[in-house]
């Protein structure tokens, strides 16, 4: 499959082209230059032809350790993964000195280059820019307006010499990528997809890395994959898009998702940060394992707990990474405090797994993933219906439900209706009269007797049908 990198200076419409080819809004699009900072790839199609598209940060004339310099390094890294380059310029502004500078840089890459003149929805306004584009020396430019979906047929013609010839391989690879990206494609179907994924162990486990700004999420992802895959730095809020990276651990495939830092809603005033937060929430909703990264020096603040509660309410498998452990002095005290806060502030989910790590130094990363996979196995746990009903009879005999108008509120039947997270349906004579304390009694009994720690348990109360009605 052709891997196509979309390159250009900031704010020329690269992410808009990326979203159009992907067929969905994956990258954040805004008029502010420099919104995209890390490179990301996705499966896309162009008139039925499958391609892998790579969105990149705007090429900057910076070679230092500033944010712009680090963005440039990310773009250069993306070029190493590309088979062809889509060089995008703004047709309204014409050829700028920056375009000429980057054209010289791209010629040295020795890869096919297709020049795209974007924002050409008005032929009159863009005619001058289209004429100037010939001066860059890349042959006939492709006139496009990505926002208005104009010119994609011309883009197909320009790319056609670089498409693979073996159609069988293309179909097999595209089908595989569609399966891998299915979690991103379908809104509102997450639980169904996760249930189906359980059948196929070859499908990757999707892991979202979340947390407050500047706790080390991107550094953790780089430490996991052992390369500088996403941009890091001392500044808070560097990551904006949710970046997905494929990875393997002990023979199992993973899709790691680095997300933007999540602050309290009251503090979010910037539109781009709002979009980034929505992207992070979506990553949680579509994940199977969520690693919540916290700062060991600012242990489990209110926002950390709110993120954890959101992950639990979504039914995801939660693991906590206590980062920056190398900077902690009183480690035994911090460990005790962590256990105390988790047991009291997140008491609805018992014994949440956590690992102390140093993402910067790559310490205890294997331990973190070992605990994540342990939690994942519990999250997938299934219990036989026969054993559950014998267990329910014992639980009811030890502690019957409160009487309703002097009559027993009988527990009729229980069964596990799904995994991910473990979900049980309990049929009761009078479900509306069953108190919350008794529901907690049943849930806590399930945790204790069937060894279901660290993951949410859902209990659905249903009414038994009256045979005489």
Secondary structure, 3 states (H helix, E strand, C coil): CEEEEEEECCCCCHHHHHHHHHCCCCCCCCCCCCCCCCCEEEEEEECCEEEEEEECCCCCCCCCCCHHHHHHHHHHHHHCCCCEEEEEEECCCCCCHHHHHHHHHHHCCCCEEEEEEECCCCHHHHHHHHHHHHHHCCCCCEECEHHHCECHHHHHHHHHHHCCCCHHHHHHHHHHHHHHCHHHHCCCCHHHHHHHHCCCCCCCEEEEEEECCCCCHHHHHHHHHCCCCCCCCCCCCCCCCCEEEEEEECCEEEEEEECCCCCCHHHCCCHHHHHHHHHHHHHHHHCCEEEEEEECCCCCCHHHHHHHHHHHHCCCEEEEEEECHHHCCCHHHHHHHHHHHHHHHCCCCCCCEEEECECCCCECHHHHHHHHHHHHHHHCCCCCHHHHHHHHHHHHHHCCCCCECCECCCEEEEEEEECCCCEEEEEECCHHHCCHHHHHHHHHHHHHHHCCCCCCCEEEEEECCCCCC
